[in-house]
């Protein structure tokens, strides 16, 4: 049965585009969070305090969140392939500029962070471009596999600290630009827009999406799952270094282990949601994420126990990312591009909130506890919210689909 479903999935869409979307998303996310793994070295060179460290790693997340609204709309108007090419060129030019001219101060690193935000905005291009090739019963798997490109955050944590120590952290930007250039070439060759594209719509149509109450629920739900994931991915290298005295490379490896778990389980979240329903999956995961964040907030005695607890949190958040986007294309069939941008924006805002909260918490109280506890409360609110909308969504989302074809 599972083999038949697998063959059905492979035959139902365009694998080359799915691969191109994965690679584009993967390496873009590597660039998006690059300041986190390099943060220890950058902070030392620029003499940054905890609050400024938090803002440094949070700025690309915020910029990516806001730019997702732009890239989602752009993809709907000119097609995902053209939008993806444009976005990649912007990121490559920004990395090359930082490599050639250097990053002399805090303002400059924030400016680079804004440019790297365009890499984070790849979410609103890559996922809809892949999903439009697949029928509704396979969209969760397609978006989960394309979204597994957030594995790029693992690459950044694994390699950036060591490369920065050997070659200098500014040269890492040049290396990242070279890798992105290769991905751009592959993207141009492999990617193809689906034949049935959504009709171009004016700005008022997109604004009407914000008038739908379900949009705000999705923004909350993804703000917790993806916001928690990217906020931790950006902050953990500095956290492990500050809290447990790990070297930049050790902190990078510890962070990579946690981020790997979250990245690995994103496509599994989409698959699991297709089988048992996204609502059921999310109800469990929000409770688990809340418990893990509360536990780690009390300052665990060693880095090994902290790593294990963060891995549990990342499992819940990563799986939740896939589950949320099993529900999105079912609810928003025609508006998937702009809704992906809006919901993705909320995810980035959640990441900015967590990363900056951790920095300010450390600066003002000498501890990271308040930052973790605040986000744990937001996770609890999401748990309550998914149970509030459970019955209504199951009734309304299933209209128009054959019984049993889509699990909610």
RODO-2510 file (C-alpha; in nm, 4 decimals, decimal comma):
residues 408
     n   res          X          Y          Z
     1     x     0,0000     0,0000     0,0000
     2     x     0,2763     0,2436     0,0977
     3     x     0,4699     0,1576    -0,2218
     4     x     0,1606     0,2329    -0,4294
     5     x     0,1182     0,5658    -0,2541
     6     x     0,4845     0,6445    -0,3134
     7     x     0,4566     0,5681    -0,6845
     8     x     0,1368     0,7705    -0,7035
     9     x     0,3132     1,0670    -0,5452
    10     x     0,6135     1,0505    -0,7780
    11     x     0,3948     1,0263    -1,0887
    12     x     0,1522     1,2987    -0,9843
    13     x     0,3919     1,5945    -0,9945
    14     x     0,7203     1,7293    -1,1352
    15     x     1,0188     1,5855    -0,9483
    16     x     1,2786     1,8151    -1,1101
    17     x     1,0929     2,1204    -0,9788
    18     x     1,0565     1,9615    -0,6364
    19     x     1,4335     1,8990    -0,6304
    20     x     1,5079     2,2530    -0,7483
    21     x     1,2791     2,3975    -0,4809
    22     x     1,4508     2,1844    -0,2163
    23     x     1,8014     2,2960    -0,3196
    24     x     1,6984     2,6610    -0,3454
    25     x     1,5292     2,6497    -0,0062
    26     x     1,8132     2,4486     0,1514
    27     x     2,1019     2,6763     0,0601
    28     x     1,8950     2,9909     0,1080
    29     x     1,8233     2,8868     0,4634
    30     x     2,1923     2,8184     0,5151
    31     x     2,2590     3,1814     0,4240
    32     x     1,9610     3,3111     0,6193
    33     x     2,0900     3,1894     0,9569
    34     x     2,4608     3,2342     0,8792
    35     x     2,5060     3,5113     1,1347
    36     x     2,4064     3,2747     1,4163
    37     x     2,6878     3,0180     1,3778
    38     x     2,9331     3,3012     1,3071
    39     x     2,7854     3,5096     1,5882
    40     x     3,0499     3,4237     1,8491
    41     x     3,3315     3,5363     1,6200
    42     x     3,1442     3,8420     1,4938
    43     x     3,0489     3,9497     1,8466
    44     x     3,4101     3,9250     1,9591
    45     x     3,5360     4,1247     1,6606
    46     x     3,2692     4,3961     1,6997
    47     x     3,2584     4,3879     2,0839
    48     x     2,8823     4,3234     2,1090
    49     x     2,6858     4,2833     2,4325
    50     x     2,4103     4,0172     2,4767
    51     x     2,1300     4,2456     2,3560
    52     x     2,3217     4,3376     2,0405
    53     x     2,4038     3,9716     1,9796
    54     x     2,0338     3,8921     2,0010
    55     x     1,9464     4,1693     1,7569
    56     x     2,2229     4,0617     1,5194
    57     x     2,0880     3,7071     1,4817
    58     x     1,7252     3,8230     1,4919
    59     x     1,7527     4,0852     1,2151
    60     x     1,7750     3,8397     0,9215
    61     x     1,4770     3,6563     1,0698
    62     x     1,2697     3,9751     1,0879
    63     x     1,3733     4,0870     0,7393
    64     x     1,2906     3,7440     0,6001
    65     x     0,9506     3,7575     0,7649
    66     x     0,8578     4,0909     0,6116
    67     x     1,0052     4,0100     0,2711
    68     x     0,7965     3,6931     0,2473
    69     x     0,4926     3,9110     0,1855
    70     x     0,6741     4,0643    -0,1110
    71     x     0,8136     3,7380    -0,2525
    72     x     0,4822     3,5541    -0,2124
    73     x     0,3033     3,8246    -0,4097
    74     x     0,5859     3,8416    -0,6646
    75     x     0,5703     3,4650    -0,7240
    76     x     0,1954     3,4837    -0,7849
    77     x     0,2441     3,7631    -1,0392
    78     x     0,5521     3,6606    -1,2390
    79     x     0,5823     3,2909    -1,1501
    80     x     0,7908     3,1068    -0,8958
    81     x     1,0882     3,0495    -1,1251
    82     x     1,1456     3,4155    -1,2128
    83     x     1,0866     3,5221    -0,8530
    84     x     1,3328     3,2589    -0,7304
    85     x     1,6022     3,3700    -0,9749
    86     x     1,5616     3,7340    -0,8707
    87     x     1,5785     3,6522    -0,5003
    88     x     1,8890     3,4374    -0,5352
    89     x     2,0720     3,7099    -0,7276
    90     x     1,9978     3,9629    -0,4502
    91     x     2,1394     3,7293    -0,1837
    92     x     2,4488     3,6457    -0,3884
    93     x     2,5269     4,0146    -0,4476
    94     x     2,4852     4,0907    -0,0761
    95     x     2,7219     3,8101     0,0251
    96     x     2,9803     3,9164    -0,2321
    97     x     2,9675     4,2764    -0,1079
    98     x     3,0234     4,1650     0,2537
    99     x     3,3126     3,9448     0,1421
   100     x     3,4843     4,2094    -0,0693
   101     x     3,4276     4,5186     0,1457
   102     x     3,4043     4,3659     0,4944
   103     x     3,1628     4,4323     0,7807
   104     x     3,3171     4,7129     0,9896
   105     x     3,0505     4,7661     1,2575
   106     x     2,7128     4,6799     1,4088
   107     x     2,5166     4,8879     1,1565
   108     x     2,6880     4,7059     0,8711
   109     x     2,6101     4,3622     1,0150
   110     x     2,2455     4,4637     1,0502
   111     x     2,2474     4,5782     0,6875
   112     x     2,3825     4,2404     0,5809
   113     x     2,1149     4,0783     0,7946
   114     x     1,8454     4,2613     0,5994
   115     x     1,9889     4,1340     0,2693
   116     x     2,0094     3,7802     0,4071
   117     x     1,6409     3,8168     0,4892
   118     x     1,5758     3,7711     0,1171
   119     x     1,7178     3,4203     0,1541
   120     x     1,4660     3,3503     0,4293
   121     x     1,1907     3,4817     0,2040
   122     x     1,2616     3,1905    -0,0319
   123     x     0,9993     3,0027     0,1691
   124     x     0,7157     3,1918    -0,0021
   125     x     0,8513     3,0998    -0,3447
   126     x     0,9841     2,7454    -0,3144
   127     x     0,6939     2,5790    -0,1332
   128     x     0,4057     2,7051    -0,3540
   129     x     0,6103     2,6411    -0,6695
   130     x     0,6527     2,2760    -0,5710
   131     x     0,3019     2,2292    -0,4303
   132     x     0,1232     2,3565    -0,7422
   133     x     0,2445     2,0502    -0,9332
   134     x     0,0705     1,8054    -0,6952
   135     x    -0,2929     1,7109    -0,6280
   136     x    -0,4401     1,7972    -0,2890
   137     x    -0,3878     1,4505    -0,1401
   138     x    -0,0109     1,4831    -0,1981
   139     x     0,0404     1,8531    -0,1254
   140     x     0,1381     1,7863     0,2361
   141     x     0,4192     1,5547     0,1259
   142     x     0,5325     1,7878    -0,1534
   143     x     0,5468     2,0933     0,0728
   144     x     0,7091     1,8872     0,3466
   145     x     0,9834     1,7640     0,1124
   146     x     1,0442     2,1093    -0,0345
   147     x     1,0370     2,2521     0,3170
   148     x     1,2988     1,9983     0,4287
   149     x     1,5350     2,2467     0,2682
   150     x     1,5568     2,4051     0,6132
   151     x     1,8260     2,1389     0,6601
   152     x     2,0488     2,4207     0,5320
   153     x     2,0431     2,5599     0,8840
   154     x     2,2297     2,2435     0,9861
   155     x     2,4964     2,3064     0,7217
   156     x     2,5508     2,6575     0,8535
   157     x     2,5903     2,5360     1,2122
   158     x     2,8222     2,2499     1,1124
   159     x     3,0635     2,4277     0,8803
   160     x     3,0494     2,8062     0,9294
   161     x     3,2245     2,8244     1,2715
   162     x     3,5185     2,6066     1,1643
   163     x     3,5574     2,7793     0,8284
   164     x     3,5441     3,1154     1,0027
   165     x     3,8251     3,0199     1,2426
   166     x     4,0463     2,8900     0,9610
   167     x     3,9817     3,1456     0,6856
   168     x     3,8247     3,4401     0,8692
   169     x     3,4529     3,4941     0,9149
   170     x     3,4187     3,7503     0,6347
   171     x     3,5558     3,4958     0,3857
   172     x     3,2743     3,2576     0,4795
   173     x     3,0373     3,5020     0,3086
   174     x     3,2323     3,4634    -0,0159
   175     x     3,2185     3,0836     0,0125
   176     x     2,8427     3,0965     0,0688
   177     x     2,8042     3,3173    -0,2397
   178     x     2,9898     3,0597    -0,4484
   179     x     2,7636     2,7782    -0,3318
   180     x     2,4549     2,9890    -0,3987
   181     x     2,5771     3,0580    -0,7516
   182     x     2,5902     2,6840    -0,8222
   183     x     2,2378     2,6422    -0,6849
   184     x     2,1150     2,9292    -0,9019
   185     x     2,2442     2,7553    -1,2152
   186     x     2,0752     2,4274    -1,1149
   187     x     1,7541     2,6127    -1,0351
   188     x     1,7494     2,7740    -1,3812
   189     x     1,7987     2,4324    -1,5436
   190     x     1,5591     2,2214    -1,3323
   191     x     1,2753     2,4423    -1,2109
   192     x     0,9555     2,4797    -1,4086
   193     x     0,6352     2,6620    -1,3219
   194     x     0,3222     2,4469    -1,3077
   195     x     0,1054     2,4805    -1,6214
   196     x    -0,2004     2,5843    -1,4201
   197     x    -0,0919     2,8996    -1,2437
   198     x    -0,3211     3,1131    -1,0322
   199     x    -0,4628     3,4215    -1,1988
   200     x    -0,2860     3,7498    -1,1288
   201     x    -0,4781     3,9519    -0,8758
   202     x    -0,4612     4,3094    -0,7558
   203     x    -0,3492     4,4236    -0,4115
   204     x    -0,7038     4,4503    -0,2751
   205     x    -0,7510     4,0775    -0,3299
   206     x    -0,4465     3,9982    -0,1202
   207     x    -0,5622     4,2343     0,1515
   208     x    -0,8917     4,0448     0,1664
   209     x    -0,6982     3,7374     0,2771
   210     x    -0,6183     3,9271     0,5953
   211     x    -0,9922     3,9645     0,6487
   212     x    -1,0301     3,5879     0,6911
   213     x    -1,0127     3,4841     1,0558
   214     x    -0,8495     3,1521     0,9694
   215     x    -0,5487     3,3452     0,8384
   216     x    -0,4730     3,4713     1,1891
   217     x    -0,4996     3,1246     1,3380
   218     x    -0,2481     2,9982     1,0835
   219     x    -0,0215     3,2932     1,1607
   220     x    -0,0271     3,2019     1,5292
   221     x     0,0296     2,8323     1,4672
   222     x     0,3204     2,8840     1,2301
   223     x     0,4577     3,1680     1,4386
   224     x     0,5128     2,9101     1,7120
   225     x     0,6380     2,6132     1,5077
   226     x     0,8594     2,7864     1,2541
   227     x     0,9309     3,0849     1,4779
   228     x     1,0557     2,8519     1,7488
   229     x     1,2623     2,6534     1,5003
   230     x     1,4409     2,9436     1,3321
   231     x     1,4688     3,1435     1,6550
   232     x     1,6493     2,8554     1,8243
   233     x     1,8567     2,7767     1,5132
   234     x     1,9848     3,1363     1,5148
   235     x     2,0394     3,1613     1,8911
   236     x     2,1695     2,8220     2,0037
   237     x     2,5361     2,8705     1,8995
   238     x     2,5613     3,1817     2,1172
   239     x     2,3554     3,0163     2,3940
   240     x     2,5775     2,7060     2,4169
   241     x     2,8901     2,9238     2,4147
   242     x     2,7633     3,1663     2,6786
   243     x     2,5793     2,9204     2,9040
   244     x     2,8221     2,6270     2,8980
   245     x     3,1515     2,7725     2,7738
   246     x     3,1657     2,5654     2,4551
   247     x     3,4082     2,6729     2,1817
   248     x     3,2568     2,8172     1,8620
   249     x     3,3001     2,4839     1,6812
   250     x     3,1587     2,2809     1,9726
   251     x     2,8650     2,5200     2,0017
   252     x     2,8097     2,4875     1,6272
   253     x     2,8059     2,1072     1,6441
   254     x     2,5638     2,1078     1,9380
   255     x     2,3350     2,3494     1,7570
   256     x     2,3585     2,1462     1,4371
   257     x     2,2451     1,8325     1,6213
   258     x     1,9341     2,0113     1,7497
   259     x     1,8567     2,1779     1,4178
   260     x     1,9045     1,8482     1,2333
   261     x     1,6225     1,6957     1,4364
   262     x     1,3859     1,9802     1,3508
   263     x     1,4799     1,9700     0,9827
   264     x     1,4524     1,5914     0,9589
   265     x     1,1015     1,5838     1,0994
   266     x     0,9500     1,8601     0,8847
   267     x     0,8676     1,6280     0,5910
   268     x     0,7639     1,3603     0,8383
   269     x     0,5233     1,6145     0,9851
   270     x     0,3604     1,6608     0,6441
   271     x     0,3410     1,2842     0,5919
   272     x     0,2037     1,2240     0,9404
   273     x    -0,0553     1,4983     0,8966
   274     x    -0,1682     1,3415     0,5675
   275     x    -0,2283     1,0152     0,7537
   276     x    -0,3814     1,1194     1,0869
   277     x    -0,4726     1,4856     1,0310
   278     x    -0,2777     1,8062     1,0862
   279     x    -0,4973     1,9188     1,3748
   280     x    -0,4342     1,6003     1,5741
   281     x    -0,0603     1,6264     1,5162
   282     x    -0,0386     1,9914     1,6176
   283     x    -0,2403     1,9433     1,9364
   284     x     0,0241     1,7030     2,0672
   285     x     0,3260     1,8963     1,9416
   286     x     0,2401     2,2321     2,0969
   287     x     0,2107     2,0710     2,4398
   288     x     0,5453     1,8958     2,3912
   289     x     0,7218     2,2135     2,2766
   290     x     0,5843     2,4076     2,5729
   291     x     0,7084     2,1445     2,8188
   292     x     1,0568     2,1343     2,6628
   293     x     1,0954     2,5136     2,6664
   294     x     0,9861     2,5374     3,0291
   295     x     1,2355     2,2654     3,1217
   296     x     1,5322     2,4289     2,9490
   297     x     1,4451     2,7713     3,0936
   298     x     1,5603     2,6605     3,4383
   299     x     1,9191     2,6239     3,3189
   300     x     2,0018     2,2551     3,2915
   301     x     2,3233     2,1439     3,4654
   302     x     2,5290     2,0576     3,1566
   303     x     2,5333     2,0992     2,7810
   304     x     2,4420     1,7341     2,7167
   305     x     2,1119     1,7592     2,9044
   306     x     2,0382     2,0938     2,7383
   307     x     2,1115     1,9449     2,3962
   308     x     1,8694     1,6579     2,4599
   309     x     1,5932     1,8919     2,5732
   310     x     1,6440     2,1272     2,2801
   311     x     1,6314     1,8253     2,0480
   312     x     1,2874     1,7383     2,1897
   313     x     1,1732     2,0961     2,1351
   314     x     1,3087     2,0938     1,7805
   315     x     1,1367     1,7621     1,7103
   316     x     0,8032     1,9144     1,8116
   317     x     0,8584     2,2399     1,6242
   318     x     0,9993     2,0802     1,3078
   319     x     0,7198     1,8230     1,2864
   320     x     0,4716     2,1020     1,3496
   321     x     0,6063     2,2992     1,0521
   322     x     0,5119     2,0176     0,8187
   323     x     0,1728     1,9694     0,9846
   324     x     0,0751     2,3360     0,9517
   325     x     0,1487     2,3321     0,5808
   326     x    -0,0536     2,0202     0,5283
   327     x    -0,3529     2,2303     0,6313
   328     x    -0,2684     2,5529     0,4432
   329     x    -0,3195     2,4307     0,0833
   330     x    -0,6427     2,2562     0,1843
   331     x    -0,7876     2,5784     0,3268
   332     x    -0,6427     2,8145     0,0633
   333     x    -0,6455     2,6527    -0,2803
   334     x    -0,6410     2,9634    -0,5030
   335     x    -0,4539     3,1953    -0,2647
   336     x    -0,1732     2,9569    -0,1707
   337     x     0,1074     3,1897    -0,2822
   338     x     0,0045     3,4984    -0,0896
   339     x    -0,1132     3,2986     0,2126
   340     x     0,2198     3,1184     0,2236
   341     x     0,3827     3,4591     0,2313
   342     x     0,1555     3,5902     0,5066
   343     x     0,1812     3,2787     0,7226
   344     x     0,5534     3,2537     0,6534
   345     x     0,5873     3,6156     0,7625
   346     x     0,4283     3,5266     1,0942
   347     x     0,6731     3,2386     1,1289
   348     x     0,9645     3,4733     1,0803
   349     x     0,8184     3,7240     1,3256
   350     x     0,7962     3,4452     1,5820
   351     x     1,1640     3,3686     1,5254
   352     x     1,2594     3,7354     1,5637
   353     x     1,0564     3,7532     1,8840
   354     x     1,2275     3,4484     2,0358
   355     x     1,5839     3,5381     1,9306
   356     x     1,5591     3,9014     2,0432
   357     x     1,3805     3,8043     2,3663
   358     x     1,6640     3,5706     2,4596
   359     x     1,9195     3,8458     2,4000
   360     x     1,7327     4,1089     2,5983
   361     x     1,6547     3,8595     2,8760
   362     x     2,0253     3,7843     2,9151
   363     x     2,1154     4,1538     2,8997
   364     x     1,8583     4,2722     3,1536
   365     x     1,8371     3,9794     3,3990
   366     x     2,1623     3,7908     3,3477
   367     x     1,9645     3,4793     3,2503
   368     x     1,7909     3,3402     2,9415
   369     x     1,4995     3,2075     3,1473
   370     x     1,2434     3,4800     3,0793
   371     x     1,2965     3,4545     2,7025
   372     x     1,2261     3,0805     2,7032
   373     x     0,9284     3,1089     2,9386
   374     x     0,7595     3,3782     2,7299
   375     x     0,7767     3,1607     2,4197
   376     x     0,6547     2,8604     2,6199
   377     x     0,3442     3,0625     2,7072
   378     x     0,2888     3,1418     2,3381
   379     x     0,3169     2,7675     2,2635
   380     x     0,0516     2,7017     2,5263
   381     x    -0,1759     2,9598     2,3631
   382     x    -0,1316     2,7802     2,0297
   383     x    -0,2240     2,4500     2,1970
   384     x    -0,5446     2,6046     2,3282
   385     x    -0,6157     2,7657     1,9905
   386     x    -0,5838     2,4468     1,7835
   387     x    -0,8356     2,2791     2,0128
   388     x    -1,0744     2,5746     1,9814
   389     x    -1,0869     2,5537     1,5993
   390     x    -1,0721     2,1725     1,5774
   391     x    -1,4381     2,0946     1,5034
   392     x    -1,5065     2,4007     1,2863
   393     x    -1,2050     2,3350     1,0643
   394     x    -1,2852     1,9686     1,0188
   395     x    -1,6300     2,0597     0,8919
   396     x    -1,5351     2,3541     0,6698
   397     x    -1,2048     2,2269     0,5259
   398     x    -1,3514     1,8958     0,4117
   399     x    -1,6149     2,0545     0,1890
   400     x    -1,5424     1,9925    -0,1766
   401     x    -1,3283     1,6840    -0,1207
   402     x    -1,4252     1,3212    -0,1366
   403     x    -1,4756     1,1555     0,1984
   404     x    -1,1432     1,0312     0,3311
   405     x    -0,9327     1,1889     0,0552
   406     x    -0,7878     1,4559     0,2874
   407     x    -0,7406     1,4125     0,6611
   408     x    -0,7863     1,7266     0,8707
***
